[in-house]
Amino acid sequence: MKLIPHRRSRETEIWLRKETLEQNKRYKNIVRQQDALSPKRDRWIADFLERIQTRGVHVHFDQMRKVRPDEIPSKPKRKFRVVF
């Protein structure tokens, strides 16, 4: 597949570099904030998993079913990744 070679002005190139740097800075800030939430997130997940085993989940309208412990997935070894 051939791409159309687009020519950019010098001002556009400077603007693009500046925008890329700003976006990378914002991205790193978001990643840092998400990593700081990790202990809270682990508690939220543990609370959720306990709740669906004790109270259950809605299957249909007012019907609830408890999730058996063998249905709960094991925690992966990799770092928790938030997609944003």
C-alpha atoms as one frame of an Amber mdcrd trajectory, in Angstrom:
protein
   0.000   0.000   0.000   1.374   3.376  -0.961   0.840   6.362   1.241   0.391
   9.867  -0.028   3.405  11.951   0.974   2.026  14.991   2.770   4.194  18.043
   3.162   3.977  19.974   6.376   5.086  23.493   7.021   7.734  24.219   9.621
   5.120  25.743  11.953   3.031  22.577  11.682   6.014  20.372  12.532   6.800
  22.500  15.588   3.155  22.409  16.677   3.031  18.610  16.204   6.151  18.069
  18.325   4.793  20.364  21.031   1.418  18.567  21.069   3.100  15.158  21.197
   5.214  16.217  24.182   2.156  17.589  25.991   0.152  14.415  25.325   2.990
  12.219  26.579   3.222  14.340  29.724  -0.553  14.001  30.304  -0.371  10.250
  29.662   2.445   9.785  32.180   0.475  11.796  34.737  -2.588   9.572  34.221
  -0.464   6.419  34.536   1.087   7.734  37.759  -2.379   8.497  39.191  -3.698
   5.058  38.197  -0.683   3.349  39.762  -1.248   5.306  42.976  -4.813   3.915
  43.068  -3.551   0.338  42.938  -4.025  -0.531  46.666  -7.555   0.917  46.632
  -8.359  -0.871  43.387  -7.196  -4.197  44.868  -9.543  -3.648  47.835 -12.425
  -2.749  45.487 -11.870  -5.935  43.501 -11.643  -8.065  46.657 -14.841  -6.484
  48.026 -16.624  -7.078  44.733 -15.543 -10.712  44.567 -16.674 -11.272  48.152
 -20.011  -9.559  47.497 -20.873 -11.676  44.458 -20.094 -14.817  46.470 -22.215
 -13.816  49.486 -25.052 -11.713  48.054 -24.957 -12.935  44.478 -25.548 -11.286
  41.126 -28.768 -10.534  39.276 -29.419 -13.114  36.615 -32.813 -11.851  35.514
 -35.012  -9.123  36.995 -35.310 -10.199  40.652 -33.543 -13.540  40.376 -30.124
 -13.664  42.014 -27.470 -16.348  42.004 -24.386 -16.701  44.164 -21.066 -17.187
  42.409 -19.179 -20.266  43.576 -15.527 -19.806  44.640 -14.362 -22.100  41.822
 -15.952 -19.695  39.300 -13.813 -16.792  40.511 -10.753 -16.290  38.294  -7.344
 -16.294  39.929  -5.412 -13.047  40.149  -2.975 -12.731  37.227   0.748 -12.420
  37.949   1.119  -9.375  35.731   0.589  -5.810  36.863  -3.019  -4.586  36.764
  -3.486  -2.523  33.635  -6.132   0.174  33.281  -7.079   0.954  29.713  -7.929
   4.589  29.104
